[in-house]
């Protein structure tokens, strides 16, 4: 029996990522949930994070786990271990598959899956997302209990279920000290702690965006020095959803310079480029004179780019063309 992991990866719209095998694979042209075999001495959790990074070049956070599925394909017997995961990245780079698709929950059973993956899809439809373990108890006033620095770091590093993420995000909204600690951890040398902390911050800012505005200037000041790509993506996502008119014009210039640099570099990750596009579009609403440079940059970028980047770039160009100012006429 071969232990194999797979990930039901959800995006911000609660769609699930599925990928398609090639013609010469064990299951030609079948759809599946991405993942792979565990290596010696590797836990299932470590395996799925590694496999998704290797196969798709995206980062995930494990939010839950389904029961394993044992399946006999004739040529092999597998024990498929499914994880429910979240990601901020919607544009995977395929290295082993020929196609990917984001699919809504109501259409999850429609694709032609390989045998074990079909069962996993059915299991997911019964998945509630609730944790099998309770989050830390609240006190009599209904407030989250105080936790030590060590306890908070351990909690961030070992979150496995969406209920725990939601509890921690709620705690950070109610307790500013927790929010500040998560912001501090986002710059930690420990890359796992930094990524998970910054990812939780995105969830917090989705619920209560006002919390980030006093800290946006310092975040922008440090963007250029962030060497953890996962953290960079988290912060760029937060910035791309923020009201940029509420920050100092000096930081507008810094954001514009960095975002153009990300778009023009061949080494920039797809997700970083996507957020950079949105940031530049928002800056164009404040500074119409940026439109020409943005349009020219996007047109060059779209000449040789992936389907995901091309779609995102075309969407930005369409929004620019519909603006009731001189930006739109710059395309003509």
C-alpha positions, 0 to 999 in steps of 0.5 A: 500500500502506497501512501499518497497525499492530495490537496483540495485547495480553496481560493478566495472565492471558495473554488477548488483547484483540480488538475489534469494528467497528461496522455502518457501518465498512469491515469491519462487525461483524468482530473485529480487533486494535486499531491504525491507520494510521501517520502521516507521519514516525512509526515503527510502534512510535510509531504503535501506542502512540499508536493504542492510547492514542487508541482504548482509553485504555490503555498498552501495552509492546511485547514482540515483533513478528510478520512483517507481513501484506500483504492486498488488500481490493479497496477498499484494500491494506494492510501490517499490522504486528503487535506483541505487547504487554503491559498492566496495564489490563484495561478499555479505553474504546472510542472506535471499536469497539462491543465488546471481549473478552479471549480465551484462546490456544486460542480465538483463531481462533474469532471472525469476523475481517477478512481480515488479522487472521485471518492475524495470529491464526494467526501469533501461535499460532506465536509463541514470545515469544523475542527475536531478539537475545540479552540482555546476556551473563552473567559466568562466575559466572552473574550479570548484568553491571554496567551504568551509569546511562546504559546502564540507562536506554537499556535500559529505554527501548528494550525491545521483547521479553519476553525482555529484560523478563524478563532485566531483571526477573531482574537486578533481583532478583539486584542490588538496585542495579538494583531501586533504580534502576528505583524511582528512574526511576519518578519521573523527569520523562521519562514514557516512562522512568518508565512503563517502569520502573514497569511492569518493577517490577510484573514484579519484584514478581510474581516477588519481592514481598519486594523492595518492602516496605521501599519501600512507605511511601515509595511511598505517601507520593508517590502523591498527587503522581504526575502520570504516570497510567501510573506511578500504575497500576503502583504501585497494582497493586503495592500491591493485591497486597501484604500491607497488614498489613505497613505502618504504620497511618498509611499505611493511612489515607493509602491509604484516603483516596486510594482513596476519592477515586479512586473518587468522582472522575469524572476517574479512569481505569478501571484506577485505580478498579479497583485502588483497589477492591481496595486498599479491600477489603484494608483492610476485612479489617483495618478492618471498619468501612470496609465500610459506606463502601466498599459505599455508595461502590461502589453509587453508582459502579455506578449509572453506570459502564462494564461493566468497572468494574461487573463489578469492583465487583460482584465486590468487593461479593460478596466483602464479602457473604461475609465472616464479620463485620459487613461483610457485614451492612452491605449489608442 
